[in-house]
Amino acid sequence: MDIEKIKTDIELGKRIFESVPSKVRPGFGTSLLMTFNNSIKVPTEVTGLYGIVEDEKRWSEAHQQFNKIRVFLLSNKRFAPETFLLLAENVAKVTYNLSGQPAPFDKDSGWYISSLAIRTAESFKDKKLVDEVTRILGIHYKADTNAR
């Protein structure tokens, strides 16, 4: 998997995201977020999303959780890496969209997940994190490309 291309090619981000089955997409996003649990002090605004993702009946709550993450981002300009919070926002958007509730977020929200996950991992300058994120991204994408 070409890491540089993942960071810059939205079409590749789209293909990776769309290779993940719809009902699994929130968990896919959360697994990427949780990769950083030992590398960063994860804000409660983000960890609150984990419980929502685990229970499909709660997916409609992801909109409110997105708002909490956004307020945290805007109020904590020194939080690093910012890409982690942007990743969390996009996972919340995807989760809410799958709830079927009115006023969904943009349908392309999930297309940015791969890029944000790689950019977050690289910000730690830890090859193991980059490798783990790449592994998670590749699980579904390789299965999808092999099926073609």
N, C-alpha and C positions, 0 to 999 in steps of 0.2 A: 504494500500500500504506500503510495507516494504522499508523504506527510506534507511536503510543501504544496502540493496540488490540493490537498484537503483544506488547507488554510485559505486558499485563494479562489478555488473553483466552486462557485455556488451550485453548478450543475452536478458536480460530484457529491456535494453535501446533500443535494436533493435525492440523488440515487441511493446514497447510503441510508438516509432517513426513510425513504419509501420502500427500501428492502426490508425494513423492520415491520412485522405485522402490526396493524393498527392498535390492537388491544395491549400490545407489549411495549408500545412507544413510551408511555410514561415511565415504566420500569427501566427501560433502556436508558432514558435520560437520567433517572435517579442513580442508576449504577455508575454512570459517568461522574455524576456529582460526588457520590460516596467514595470514589477513587481518591479524592483529596482529603478525606476525613482525618487522616494522620499527618497531613502536611499543612493544615490551616485550621485556625479556630473558626469553625463553621457557624455563622450567625443563626440564631434561633429562627429567623425569618426563612432561612433555607431549610433547616432541619424540620420545621413545621410542614414543609412540602412533602417530606418523605412519608409521613403518615397518611396524607391525602392520596398520594399515588398508590399506596398499598391497598386501599379500599375503593374500588370502582364506584361505589355508591356515594363517595365523597368527592369525586372528581370535579363536581360543580364548584366546590370550595376553592379550587385552584385559582380562580379569578381574584378572589380576595387575597389569597396568598401571594399572587403576583404583585398586587398593590403593596403589600407589606415589604416584599423584596425591593420593589422600586423605591419606596420611601427610604429604606435602609441605604440603598445605593446613593440616592441623592443627598442623604444626610451624613454620609461617611465617605467623603471624597478621597480619603487617604487609604481606604480599604484596598488591599492588594492580594491577589490580582483581581482587577475589576472584571476581567473576562469570566471569572467564576460566578459572579453575581449575574452577569448577562446570560450565562449558561443556565443558571437557575430560573431566570425570568422566562427563557424560552421553553424550558421543561414545564413550567407552570402554564404557559400559553397552550402548549400541545395537550396537556392534561385537560385543561378546561375545554378546549375545542372538542375533545372526544366525549365530553359529558353530554353533548347534544343540546346544551342550553343556548338561549338566544345571545346575540351579539358576540360571536366568536372573534378571536384574534385572527390576524392574517394567516392564511393557510400555509404560507412559506416559513412560518416561525421555526419549524423543525429542521429546515434546511441549513440553519446556522449552527445547530448543535455540534456537529462534528468539528467544524472549524474552531468554535469556542472551546471545546474540550481539549483539542490539541494545543491551542494557544495558551490555555491555562496550564496544562502539563509542562509545556516548554518554559513557562515563566519561573518554574521552580528549579530549572537547570538540573533535573533529575531524570536520567535516561530510563530508569525503572518506571517512573510515572508515565513518561511518553510511551514506553513499550506497552504498559497496561492499558492505556487509553486506546492505543492503536489496536491492541488485541480485541477489546470490547467492540470497537467500530467494525473490525473485520469479521467478527462472528456472523453477523447477519448479511453483510455485504458479500462476503465470499460465497455464502450459501445461495444468495440471490443470483450472482453472476454464474455460478455453476449450473443453475437451473435453466439458464437461457440456451 
